[in-house]
Amino acid sequence: MNARVPALAALAVALLSGGSRAQSSYAVTPWLHVRIEEPLKRSRVHLNLPMPAVEAALKAAPDWITVDGGMPLGGDMNLDRFRRVWKDLETASDAEIVAIGHGDARFDIRKKGGRLLVHLQEDTEPRTVDVDVPGAVVDALFSSASQELNIRAAVLHLRAVRGDMVRVQARDSTVRIWIDESAGAPEGN
């Protein structure tokens, strides 16, 4: 597979760590949920945080994690180029943006209903990654004037988001990240 595809996938996951779906019509505290399960290692992580705690943690994060609420891009990734592409996409209708197939791997990015959708599937692993983010979160990530993603701005926009953000299904692990109004989640979700 092209060496840039994994880098693009990693950027998409970082960019698209926002949410999707319906918004609440009343003021309640949104909760960020993370589930990581590795049955073969007998390991699991269940994290449930109210969004105000996520925002407070981001403010308290050391500089090596964030710089003034931003996250620098590494390598040959150019944030200005991504900003221009995203600006062009905002005015476009729903469409497939990128579709790459190589051997047993497929990667695609789509714009649909004001959301950015990323799907990666590798049959040899086997692994599937799905990411779904509203355009407002992408706008917030790109709102910095520098070569950094504006993580703080994106987190503030997540308060209005509900539903799954990231799902990863691999041979020996699963990951799910979502936002809703419940402090906990039923087992098995």
Phi, psi and omega in degrees: 000145179309136183299335180281339182298310177299322178295318178295319178297317179297318177296318181300317179297316178296315180294324191259026178278031172264186184242196182203190172077205190287150176256151180281145180265000178230161185277106174228163180278120175283148179240136173267128180241137176229128176235124176233121183236129174229083186302322181296330178267359184054044184237139173207147176232126174236114182241128178230113182231135172291144183304324176301326177290323177297315179297318179295319179296321179296320178296326182272355184297142178293160183301331181289344175269312179222153176238110182050040177083004181249169176228116181293146174272147181249177175060222185263018180279132183243111184296324178299321178296316177297321178300314180297316180297315180297319179299317177296322182289330181301326182269351181277156176283176179304135184195160169279126184267311181223136172220119181233129175233132179212113182061235181266014182245140176227139180222129175215151176235132180229153169251126181212121176057040180077009179242155174254125183243133178236135179224128176233130177225128176236116183282333181286334182291309339283147182207141174228134177234128175233131180229139183220124183218139175289151180303327181298327179288320177297316177304315180296318178300322182272005187284349178290148178276351184257192178272036180236144172284135181272086184294318181300315180297320180296318180298321178299322179289336180294341178302331183265003186259144175224146175112183181293139176249314183222135172225128177233127177237114179237173182303317186242012179199158173225148177225136174221132176231128180207168178233134172208192182261005183263145180288333178226176179228146179298144177301145179094351177275000000 
